[in-house]
Amino acid sequence: MAKAHIVVSRTNARADTGSTLPLPDAIPALAATATSSTASAVVATMPAGSYLACHVTAIGGALWLAFSAVGAADPTAAEGQGWLLQDGETRSFGVNAGQKLAIAEAAL
């Protein structure tokens, strides 16, 4: 079964050179690894904070990802909805406190 490693961090802008380079804080606000199944499951709720980024890495297989809007119903991760991560791929998303992340194993 595939796993999702999830890191949520505050993002700061570094501008020593005159252009902005957003970098995640070294200490995450949330870090967890969740095992997927073929059914969608909510695996994380974004913590309080501003300028948050959620970084997700697929380990051991492809994953479907879906995020909810703040205060909305739980998201459903499934084919044709949300995002697809291939095994070993990492993606970063701008998120808000209270959003939920669901994952499901992708059978490709």
FINU-552991 format. One record per atom (N, C-alpha, C): residue in one letter; atom name; x, y, z. Coordinates in nm, 2 decimals, padded with zeros to 4 digits. Layout:
BEGIN
> A,CA,X,Y,Z
...
END
This chain:
BEGIN
> M,N,00.08,-00.12,00.00
> M,CA,00.00,00.00,00.00
> M,C,00.09,00.12,00.00
> A,N,00.04,00.22,-00.07
> A,CA,00.12,00.35,-00.08
> A,C,00.10,00.43,00.05
> K,N,00.20,00.51,00.07
> K,CA,00.19,00.60,00.19
> K,C,00.21,00.75,00.14
> A,N,00.15,00.84,00.22
> A,CA,00.17,00.98,00.19
> A,C,00.25,01.04,00.31
> H,N,00.36,01.10,00.28
> H,CA,00.43,01.18,00.39
> H,C,00.39,01.32,00.37
> I,N,00.34,01.38,00.48
> I,CA,00.28,01.51,00.48
> I,C,00.35,01.60,00.57
> V,N,00.40,01.72,00.52
> V,CA,00.46,01.82,00.60
> V,C,00.39,01.95,00.57
> V,N,00.34,02.02,00.68
> V,CA,00.28,02.15,00.67
> V,C,00.38,02.25,00.74
> S,N,00.41,02.35,00.67
> S,CA,00.50,02.45,00.73
> S,C,00.45,02.59,00.69
> R,N,00.49,02.68,00.78
> R,CA,00.47,02.82,00.74
> R,C,00.58,02.86,00.64
> T,N,00.55,02.95,00.55
> T,CA,00.64,02.98,00.44
> T,C,00.68,03.13,00.46
> N,N,00.81,03.16,00.46
> N,CA,00.86,03.29,00.47
> N,C,00.92,03.33,00.34
> A,N,00.91,03.46,00.31
> A,CA,00.98,03.51,00.19
> A,C,01.12,03.56,00.22
> R,N,01.21,03.52,00.15
> R,CA,01.35,03.56,00.16
> R,C,01.38,03.65,00.05
> A,N,01.43,03.77,00.07
> A,CA,01.45,03.87,-00.04
> A,C,01.58,03.94,-00.03
> D,N,01.69,03.87,00.00
> D,CA,01.82,03.93,00.01
> D,C,01.87,03.98,-00.12
> T,N,01.83,03.92,-00.23
> T,CA,01.87,03.96,-00.36
> T,C,01.78,04.05,-00.44
> G,N,01.67,04.09,-00.38
> G,CA,01.58,04.18,-00.44
> G,C,01.46,04.11,-00.50
> S,N,01.47,03.98,-00.52
> S,CA,01.35,03.90,-00.56
> S,C,01.31,03.81,-00.45
> T,N,01.18,03.78,-00.44
> T,CA,01.13,03.70,-00.33
> T,C,01.15,03.55,-00.36
> L,N,01.20,03.48,-00.26
> L,CA,01.21,03.33,-00.27
> L,C,01.14,03.27,-00.15
> P,N,01.02,03.21,-00.17
> P,CA,00.95,03.16,-00.06
> P,C,01.02,03.03,-00.01
> L,N,01.05,03.02,00.12
> L,CA,01.11,02.90,00.17
> L,C,01.03,02.85,00.29
> P,N,01.01,02.72,00.31
> P,CA,00.94,02.67,00.42
> P,C,01.02,02.68,00.55
> D,N,00.95,02.71,00.66
> D,CA,01.02,02.71,00.79
> D,C,01.09,02.57,00.82
> A,N,01.20,02.57,00.89
> A,CA,01.27,02.45,00.91
> A,C,01.19,02.36,01.01
> I,N,01.11,02.42,01.10
> I,CA,01.04,02.34,01.20
> I,C,00.89,02.34,01.15
> P,N,00.84,02.22,01.11
> P,CA,00.71,02.21,01.05
> P,C,00.60,02.23,01.16
> A,N,00.49,02.28,01.11
> A,CA,00.37,02.29,01.20
> A,C,00.30,02.16,01.21
> L,N,00.32,02.07,01.12
> L,CA,00.26,01.93,01.12
> L,C,00.34,01.84,01.03
> A,N,00.37,01.72,01.08
> A,CA,00.44,01.62,01.00
> A,C,00.38,01.49,01.03
> A,N,00.34,01.41,00.93
> A,CA,00.28,01.28,00.95
> A,C,00.30,01.19,00.83
> T,N,00.29,01.06,00.85
> T,CA,00.29,00.97,00.74
> T,C,00.17,00.88,00.75
> A,N,00.09,00.88,00.64
> A,CA,-00.04,00.80,00.64
> A,C,-00.04,00.70,00.54
> T,N,-00.09,00.58,00.57
> T,CA,-00.11,00.47,00.47
> T,C,-00.24,00.48,00.40
> S,N,-00.24,00.46,00.27
> S,CA,-00.35,00.48,00.19
> S,C,-00.43,00.35,00.17
> S,N,-00.55,00.35,00.12
> S,CA,-00.63,00.24,00.08
> S,C,-00.70,00.27,-00.05
> T,N,-00.77,00.19,-00.10
> T,CA,-00.85,00.22,-00.23
> T,C,-00.96,00.31,-00.20
> A,N,-01.00,00.32,-00.07
> A,CA,-01.11,00.42,-00.04
> A,C,-01.05,00.55,00.01
> S,N,-01.11,00.66,-00.02
> S,CA,-01.07,00.79,00.02
> S,C,-01.07,00.80,00.17
> A,N,-00.97,00.87,00.23
> A,CA,-00.97,00.89,00.38
> A,C,-00.91,01.02,00.40
> V,N,-00.96,01.10,00.49
> V,CA,-00.90,01.23,00.54
> V,C,-00.79,01.19,00.63
> V,N,-00.67,01.24,00.60
> V,CA,-00.55,01.21,00.68
> V,C,-00.48,01.33,00.75
> A,N,-00.53,01.45,00.72
> A,CA,-00.47,01.56,00.78
> A,C,-00.57,01.68,00.78
> T,N,-00.56,01.76,00.88
> T,CA,-00.63,01.89,00.89
> T,C,-00.53,01.99,00.91
> M,N,-00.53,02.10,00.83
> M,CA,-00.42,02.20,00.83
> M,C,-00.43,02.27,00.96
> P,N,-00.32,02.29,01.03
> P,CA,-00.31,02.36,01.16
> P,C,-00.33,02.51,01.14
> A,N,-00.35,02.57,01.26
> A,CA,-00.36,02.72,01.26
> A,C,-00.23,02.78,01.21
> G,N,-00.24,02.90,01.15
> G,CA,-00.13,02.97,01.10
> G,C,-00.16,03.04,00.97
> S,N,-00.07,03.12,00.93
> S,CA,-00.08,03.19,00.80
> S,C,00.04,03.16,00.71
> Y,N,00.02,03.18,00.58
> Y,CA,00.12,03.15,00.48
> Y,C,00.17,03.01,00.49
> L,N,00.07,02.92,00.50
> L,CA,00.10,02.77,00.51
> L,C,00.12,02.71,00.37
> A,N,00.21,02.61,00.37
> A,CA,00.24,02.53,00.26
> A,C,00.23,02.38,00.30
> C,N,00.16,02.30,00.22
> C,CA,00.15,02.16,00.25
> C,C,00.23,02.08,00.15
> H,N,00.33,02.01,00.19
> H,CA,00.42,01.93,00.10
> H,C,00.39,01.78,00.12
> V,N,00.35,01.72,00.01
> V,CA,00.31,01.58,00.02
> V,C,00.40,01.49,-00.08
> T,N,00.45,01.38,-00.02
> T,CA,00.54,01.29,-00.10
> T,C,00.47,01.15,-00.10
> A,N,00.46,01.10,-00.22
> A,CA,00.40,00.96,-00.24
> A,C,00.51,00.86,-00.22
> I,N,00.49,00.76,-00.14
> I,CA,00.59,00.66,-00.11
> I,C,00.53,00.52,-00.14
> G,N,00.59,00.45,-00.23
> G,CA,00.55,00.31,-00.25
> G,C,00.43,00.29,-00.34
> G,N,00.39,00.39,-00.41
> G,CA,00.28,00.39,-00.51
> G,C,00.22,00.52,-00.54
> A,N,00.14,00.53,-00.64
> A,CA,00.07,00.65,-00.68
> A,C,-00.05,00.68,-00.59
> L,N,-00.08,00.81,-00.57
> L,CA,-00.18,00.85,-00.48
> L,C,-00.27,00.96,-00.55
> W,N,-00.40,00.95,-00.52
> W,CA,-00.49,01.06,-00.55
> W,C,-00.50,01.15,-00.42
> L,N,-00.50,01.28,-00.44
> L,CA,-00.51,01.38,-00.33
> L,C,-00.63,01.47,-00.36
> A,N,-00.69,01.51,-00.25
> A,CA,-00.80,01.61,-00.26
> A,C,-00.80,01.70,-00.14
> F,N,-00.82,01.83,-00.15
> F,CA,-00.83,01.92,-00.04
> F,C,-00.97,01.97,-00.03
> S,N,-01.01,02.00,00.09
> S,CA,-01.14,02.07,00.11
> S,C,-01.12,02.22,00.11
> A,N,-01.23,02.29,00.09
> A,CA,-01.23,02.43,00.12
> A,C,-01.24,02.44,00.28
> V,N,-01.20,02.56,00.33
> V,CA,-01.22,02.58,00.48
> V,C,-01.36,02.57,00.51
> G,N,-01.40,02.49,00.61
> G,CA,-01.53,02.47,00.66
> G,C,-01.63,02.39,00.57
> A,N,-01.58,02.34,00.46
> A,CA,-01.66,02.26,00.37
> A,C,-01.66,02.11,00.41
> A,N,-01.74,02.03,00.34
> A,CA,-01.74,01.89,00.37
> A,C,-01.61,01.82,00.34
> D,N,-01.59,01.70,00.40
> D,CA,-01.46,01.63,00.38
> D,C,-01.44,01.61,00.23
> P,N,-01.32,01.62,00.18
> P,CA,-01.29,01.60,00.04
> P,C,-01.29,01.45,00.01
> T,N,-01.30,01.42,-00.12
> T,CA,-01.30,01.28,-00.16
> T,C,-01.18,01.27,-00.27
> A,N,-01.08,01.19,-00.23
> A,CA,-00.97,01.17,-00.33
> A,C,-01.01,01.05,-00.41
> A,N,-01.01,01.07,-00.55
> A,CA,-01.05,00.97,-00.64
> A,C,-01.00,01.00,-00.78
> E,N,-01.00,00.91,-00.87
> E,CA,-00.97,00.93,-01.01
> E,C,-01.05,01.04,-01.06
> G,N,-00.99,01.14,-01.13
> G,CA,-01.07,01.24,-01.20
> G,C,-01.10,01.36,-01.10
> Q,N,-01.05,01.35,-00.98
> Q,CA,-01.08,01.46,-00.88
> Q,C,-00.95,01.49,-00.81
> G,N,-00.92,01.61,-00.80
> G,CA,-00.80,01.66,-00.72
> G,C,-00.67,01.63,-00.80
> W,N,-00.57,01.58,-00.73
> W,CA,-00.43,01.57,-00.78
> W,C,-00.38,01.43,-00.78
> L,N,-00.30,01.40,-00.88
> L,CA,-00.23,01.27,-00.88
> L,C,-00.08,01.28,-00.86
> L,N,-00.03,01.21,-00.76
> L,CA,00.11,01.20,-00.73
> L,C,00.16,01.06,-00.77
> Q,N,00.27,01.06,-00.85
> Q,CA,00.33,00.93,-00.88
> Q,C,00.43,00.89,-00.76
> D,N,00.46,00.76,-00.76
> D,CA,00.55,00.72,-00.65
> D,C,00.68,00.80,-00.66
> G,N,00.72,00.85,-00.54
> G,CA,00.84,00.92,-00.53
> G,C,00.83,01.07,-00.55
> E,N,00.71,01.11,-00.60
> E,CA,00.69,01.26,-00.64
> E,C,00.65,01.34,-00.51
> T,N,00.70,01.46,-00.50
> T,CA,00.66,01.55,-00.40
> T,C,00.60,01.67,-00.46
> R,N,00.49,01.72,-00.41
> R,CA,00.42,01.84,-00.45
> R,C,00.40,01.93,-00.33
> S,N,00.40,02.06,-00.36
> S,CA,00.37,02.16,-00.25
> S,C,00.25,02.24,-00.29
> F,N,00.16,02.26,-00.19
> F,CA,00.04,02.33,-00.21
> F,C,00.02,02.45,-00.11
> G,N,-00.03,02.56,-00.15
> G,CA,-00.06,02.67,-00.06
> G,C,-00.20,02.63,00.01
> V,N,-00.20,02.63,00.14
> V,CA,-00.32,02.59,00.21
> V,C,-00.36,02.69,00.32
> N,N,-00.48,02.68,00.37
> N,CA,-00.53,02.76,00.48
> N,C,-00.56,02.67,00.60
> A,N,-00.55,02.73,00.72
> A,CA,-00.59,02.66,00.84
> A,C,-00.73,02.61,00.83
> G,N,-00.75,02.48,00.87
> G,CA,-00.88,02.42,00.87
> G,C,-00.91,02.34,00.75
> Q,N,-00.84,02.35,00.64
> Q,CA,-00.86,02.27,00.52
> Q,C,-00.82,02.13,00.55
> K,N,-00.88,02.03,00.49
> K,CA,-00.85,01.89,00.51
> K,C,-00.79,01.83,00.38
> L,N,-00.71,01.73,00.40
> L,CA,-00.65,01.66,00.29
> L,C,-00.69,01.51,00.30
> A,N,-00.74,01.46,00.19
> A,CA,-00.78,01.32,00.18
> A,C,-00.68,01.25,00.07
> I,N,-00.66,01.12,00.09
> I,CA,-00.57,01.05,00.00
> I,C,-00.65,00.92,-00.03
> A,N,-00.61,00.86,-00.15
> A,CA,-00.66,00.73,-00.19
> A,C,-00.55,00.67,-00.28
> E,N,-00.53,00.54,-00.27
> E,CA,-00.44,00.47,-00.36
> E,C,-00.49,00.48,-00.50
> A,N,-00.39,00.51,-00.59
> A,CA,-00.43,00.52,-00.74
> A,C,-00.39,00.39,-00.81
> A,N,-00.48,00.32,-00.87
> A,CA,-00.45,00.20,-00.95
> A,C,-00.44,00.25,-01.10
> L,N,-00.32,00.26,-01.14
> L,CA,-00.29,00.31,-01.27
> L,C,-00.26,00.20,-01.37
END
